[in-house]
């Protein structure tokens, strides 16, 4: 086997497969490596924002997703701690998708292989191969043997516990956002079709995602310090979710149908996105929180940005090194504003009265709620959001609902708004 490639994607998830597809279609020699025998099983809310759909259409995967049972999500509903409901539909005819990762990931890998990429299973990455200041390959074990894949570009697409990210530099946790997710499936939950729902509590929340007519993905996000790893996970998920206002009755007759899985800590970022000959995409580059459904979009879009940045050099002389500074700049431009918005929302989740006020305000301002949905749904760059209006409203609400001012609320409605 000739282990010399133009590009090697370490990880067969959405980020690695989309990057491999795009490189292969440009006539480059591309390998996709994964430690599993196929696309690995993931702890995921299984939500695709509307912004994912054009990318999936461009690589020719969207039709297959619909054919395998992907379900449109037309609306998101946010349930406040005091029982208010914000109903926010995506603009115009836009919608998100609910689809199990067990269907999504094999489809994306199949598209990559049919585009000309080669897949190598059971490869456990261990080290980057350096020549001077440049990354020239990835070393690991495959079926009991040490193997080196040499390439002009190594793409770290190996997720939250990325070996590539750790070999490039430090991976840092968020300084105060220290949460984990418990995710499982239930049958028999009472919930509307074509609607994703978020139930807010104090510094925690639960998401219901309708995967099929009687199958619901239930994801609970809590502080890590509140979780005892000795506790049976299914019981922990169901009891904690049922304690959230408005959710207990929905889950009264629900029954878990698969083991609950745990992932955490969630929030992290790589301190270095690129090195000569290597870059990070998807969760390997960083992840903040599932509240805004950023994960799969970030995987797909960062893969596109990586290809756009590296392709001109890879088309050229075989000894040329891709200039990846453009990728770092594009990544920050694409994602940092949304991370700031997500961080602001996490501040609200930590303070139920503030969350209550924001839900109330947006419910009275459907125009602003629609713009916010477009931004959160990756249809509108966050920089185009009317942040001044949103931040001014947040400051007013923070003053009105700060601790000690509970008298400003009555019956879950904002008084004097």
Secondary structure, DSSP 8 states (H G I E B T S, - for coil): ---EEEEEEE--SHHHHHHHHHHHHTT--EEEE-SSSSS-------EE-HHHHHHHHHTT-HHHHHHTT-EEE-EEEEE-TTS-EEEEE-STT--EEE--HHHHHHHHHHHHHHTT-EEE-SEEEEEEEEETTEEEEEEEEETTEEEEEEEEEEEE---TT-HHHHHHS-EEE-SS--EEEEEEEEES----TTEEEEEEETTEEEEEEEEETTEEEEEEEEEGGG--TTS-HHHHHHHHHHTSTTTTTTTTT-EE-S--EEEE---EEES--EETTEEE-GGGTEE--GGGT-HHHHHHHHHHHHHHHHHHHHHS-TT-----HHHHHHHHHHHHHHHHHHHHHHHHHHSHHHHHHHHHHHHH-HHHHHHHHHHHTTSS-GGGS-HHHHHHHHHHHHHHTSTT-GGGEETTEETT-
